[in-house]
């Protein structure tokens, strides 16, 4: 429960900053990463399985980072860091699902902007708000599917 609240706080702060400034606060990302890892270690103890879970959870963000570097910044570095942070909290599969759901929502929003002529092909979208909405939907799905 506390893990979900911490991640929600990080995602909400990043979403607001991404909407306002189109930039994610490095201090919030770093604090979220360290706090998430610390809470996970406190809950389960420092063991090899947990370390593997933390590193694997951050893997989708690391792949996104390589995409960002390979495309010259088409995907923001902050967005990649955000998925590294969320991976520490969620683990590999949930973080991958979060990434895919976020990209789907952003794609649908972008398509709507194109259709309504509110944006063009080069219009950039802040990704963090879609990550926050996707995380909320993921949590609702977890409760409904139990």
Secondary structure as GFF3:
##gff-version 3
##sequence-region A 1 146
A	DSSP	alpha_helix	2	21	.	.	.	ID=ss1
A	DSSP	alpha_helix	26	44	.	.	.	ID=ss2
A	DSSP	alpha_helix	48	57	.	.	.	ID=ss3
A	DSSP	alpha_helix	59	70	.	.	.	ID=ss4
A	DSSP	alpha_helix	77	90	.	.	.	ID=ss5
A	DSSP	alpha_helix	92	115	.	.	.	ID=ss6
A	DSSP	alpha_helix	128	144	.	.	.	ID=ss7
###
